[in-house]
Amino acid sequence: MNALRRPTTVVNALLVLLIVSAGLWSWTLLRDASKTTGANASGARTVNVAQGTVTRTASADGTVASAATASATFTTPGTVTAIKVKVGDKVGAGALLARVDPTGAERDLELARAGLAAAEDAMARAEEAGTDTGPAADAVTGAELAVDEAEAAVAGTRLTAPAAGTVVAVNGSLGGPSATGEDGFVDLADLNRLQITAAYPEAAATELAEGQSATVTWNALHGAETTGEVTAIAPAATGESGVAAYGVTVSLPDPPAGAKPGQTVKVAVVTGNVENAVTVDSAAVTSTGDGKTVTVVDSAGKRETRQVRVGLEGDGTCQIIAGLAPGERVVLPATTALRYE
């Protein structure tokens, strides 16, 4: 019987050890959690008053665009007979992009030149005859203008690049008309010079200014992030359904690999920044009729409502000008999610 009892005794002892170990492990976790953000001795969730940087940003969705674009449009109407480029081609300034049928323009040029020759002959005859050359001189001037216009029309049958860049759109087709409505026949963009365009709501736009730093995060490029600077803010608002928004342009001096026009990004412009500040979780600060207060709790769980002076209200944290010191702990509202420091 003694032999049979020994295994049972050993098993019971092991179970007791496991229960005690589990209890110690749970107590350790709770103790460590209470050192950051969590429940203190009174059961309230608290957070440390710290010292660091408070930053406020204004965020919006944005789109990558070229900082230098150009559209090439035919100046002479006609039927397109040749398209020399396709989307993605890189071209230099003056490169031939497309042509329209020059037959009509060349015929008009021949007629204009013939008219100029006739006017010059009439001028010469008037001079030889010693008659009034005024009308003949006017005719020569008009004929010269006609030749200039006809030459420009012939040149306009050739569409050339107004600047160097990459072809991003060909809006016409072979055999179709040279006119493409409001769009250029060929659109060019400098893909080496990119920028961000974003629309900020009225409330956020009032805090924006040229020269402010911005963080740009790509939606499609995993982990891609870079910094830029606000370079322009639209003077007038646009928007639909009564919601005012202001266009904002952000420079992109160092775009990440794979950045292209048309990609969507998140833009966070720094509108306020204070370093070496006394900071506290914004959720711990309560607005009252007289100002702002926090609830301070000591190690014994005793609470004290204290008025504080708040400086910059940042993204999740507030700058405390007076009323708190680093190391103190303040109570978080019951509905606030835990935020570990």
Residue pairs with C-beta under 8 A, 6 or more apart in sequence:
30 38
33 39
34 40
36 48
36 340
36 341
37 45
37 46
37 47
37 48
37 332
37 338
37 339
37 340
37 341
38 45
38 46
38 338
39 45
39 46
40 46
40 297
40 299
40 301
40 329
41 299
41 300
41 301
42 297
42 301
42 302
42 303
43 301
44 295
44 297
44 301
44 303
44 331
44 332
45 331
45 332
45 334
45 336
45 338
46 297
46 329
46 330
46 331
46 332
47 280
47 281
47 284
47 329
47 330
47 332
47 339
47 341
48 326
48 327
48 328
48 329
48 341
49 278
49 279
49 280
49 320
49 324
49 325
49 326
49 327
49 328
49 329
49 330
50 278
50 279
50 280
50 326
50 341
51 276
51 277
51 278
51 279
51 326
52 275
52 276
52 277
52 279
53 273
53 274
53 275
53 276
53 277
53 279
54 272
54 273
54 274
54 277
54 279
54 311
54 312
54 314
54 317
54 318
54 319
55 270
55 272
55 273
55 314
55 315
56 270
56 271
56 272
56 273
56 312
56 313
56 314
56 315
57 215
57 268
57 269
57 270
57 271
57 315
58 200
58 204
58 205
58 207
58 208
58 268
58 269
58 271
59 204
59 266
59 267
59 268
59 269
60 198
60 199
60 200
60 201
60 204
60 248
60 266
60 267
61 198
61 199
61 264
61 265
61 266
61 267
62 196
62 197
62 198
62 216
62 248
62 250
62 264
62 265
62 266
62 267
63 196
63 197
63 198
63 262
63 263
63 264
63 265
64 194
64 195
64 196
64 252
64 255
64 259
64 260
64 261
64 262
64 263
64 264
64 265
65 194
65 195
65 196
65 197
65 261
65 262
66 165
66 168
66 189
66 190
66 191
66 193
66 194
66 195
66 261
67 190
67 193
67 194
67 195
67 251
67 252
68 163
68 165
68 189
68 190
68 193
69 165
69 168
69 187
69 188
69 189
69 190
70 161
70 162
70 163
70 165
70 184
70 187
70 188
70 189
71 183
71 184
71 185
71 186
71 187
71 188
72 97
72 159
72 160
72 161
72 162
72 184
72 185
72 186
72 187
72 188
73 159
73 180
73 184
73 185
74 98
74 100
74 156
74 157
74 159
74 178
74 179
74 185
75 152
75 153
75 155
75 156
76 100
76 105
76 153
76 154
76 155
76 156
76 157
76 178
77 100
77 177
77 178
77 179
78 100
78 101
78 102
78 104
78 105
78 157
78 177
78 178
79 100
79 101
79 175
79 176
79 177
79 178
80 98
80 99
80 100
80 172
80 173
80 174
80 175
80 176
80 177
80 178
81 99
81 100
81 101
81 174
81 175
82 98
82 99
82 174
83 97
83 98
83 170
83 172
83 173
83 174
84 95
84 96
84 97
84 98
84 99
85 91
85 95
85 97
85 98
85 167
85 170
85 186
86 167
86 170
87 167
87 168
87 169
87 170
88 166
88 167
89 166
89 167
90 164
90 165
90 166
90 167
91 97
91 161
91 164
91 165
91 166
91 167
91 188
92 161
92 164
93 161
93 162
93 163
93 164
94 160
94 161
95 160
95 161
96 158
96 159
96 160
97 159
97 160
97 161
97 167
97 185
97 186
98 159
98 172
98 185
98 186
99 157
99 158
99 159
100 157
100 159
100 178
101 157
102 154
102 157
105 150
105 153
105 154
105 156
105 157
106 154
108 150
108 153
109 147
109 150
109 151
109 153
109 154
111 150
112 143
112 146
112 147
112 149
112 150
113 147
113 150
115 143
115 146
115 147
116 140
116 143
116 144
116 146
116 147
118 143
119 136
119 139
119 140
119 142
119 143
120 140
120 143
122 136
122 139
122 140
123 133
123 136
123 137
123 139
123 140
125 136
126 132
126 133
126 135
126 136
127 133
159 178
159 185
159 186
161 186
161 188
162 188
163 188
163 190
164 188
164 190
165 188
165 189
165 190
165 191
166 188
166 189
166 190
166 191
167 186
167 187
167 188
168 187
168 188
168 189
168 261
169 183
169 186
169 187
170 185
170 186
170 187
171 180
171 183
171 184
171 185
171 186
171 187
172 178
172 180
172 185
172 186
178 185
189 261
191 260
191 261
194 252
194 255
194 259
194 261
195 228
195 231
195 249
195 250
195 251
195 252
196 214
196 216
196 228
196 249
196 250
196 251
196 252
196 265
196 267
197 247
197 248
197 249
197 250
198 247
198 248
198 250
198 267
199 238
199 239
199 245
199 246
199 247
199 248
200 208
200 245
200 246
200 248
201 243
201 244
201 245
202 237
202 244
202 245
202 246
204 271
205 233
205 237
205 245
205 246
205 248
207 271
207 272
208 230
208 233
208 246
208 248
208 269
208 271
209 230
209 233
210 230
210 231
210 232
210 233
211 229
211 230
212 229
212 230
212 269
212 270
212 271
213 227
213 228
213 229
213 269
213 270
214 227
214 228
214 229
214 230
214 250
214 267
214 268
214 269
214 270
215 225
215 226
215 227
215 267
215 268
215 270
216 225
216 226
216 227
216 228
216 250
216 252
216 265
216 266
216 267
217 224
217 225
217 265
217 266
217 268
218 224
218 225
218 256
218 259
218 263
218 264
218 265
219 263
219 264
219 265
219 266
220 263
220 264
221 256
221 258
221 259
221 263
224 256
224 257
224 258
224 259
225 256
226 252
226 254
226 255
226 256
227 254
228 250
228 251
228 252
228 253
228 267
229 250
229 251
229 253
230 248
230 249
230 250
230 269
231 249
231 250
231 251
232 248
232 249
233 246
233 247
233 248
233 249
234 246
234 247
234 248
236 246
237 244
237 245
237 246
238 244
238 245
238 246
238 247
239 245
248 267
248 269
250 267
250 269
252 259
272 312
272 314
273 312
274 311
274 312
274 314
274 319
277 311
277 312
277 319
277 320
278 319
278 320
278 321
278 324
278 325
278 326
279 314
279 317
279 318
279 319
279 320
280 294
280 317
280 318
280 320
280 324
280 330
281 316
281 317
281 318
281 330
281 332
281 336
281 339
282 313
282 314
282 316
282 317
282 318
283 332
283 333
283 336
284 294
284 295
284 330
284 331
284 332
284 333
284 336
285 292
285 293
285 294
285 308
285 310
285 318
286 292
286 293
286 294
286 295
290 307
291 307
291 308
291 309
292 307
292 308
292 309
292 310
293 305
293 306
293 307
293 308
294 305
294 306
294 308
294 323
294 324
294 330
294 331
295 303
295 304
295 305
295 306
295 330
295 331
296 303
296 304
296 305
296 306
296 324
296 328
296 329
296 330
296 331
297 303
297 304
297 329
297 330
297 331
298 304
298 329
303 331
306 323
306 324
307 323
308 320
308 321
308 322
308 323
308 324
309 320
309 321
309 322
309 323
310 318
310 319
310 320
310 321
311 318
311 319
311 320
311 321
312 318
312 319
313 319
316 339
324 330
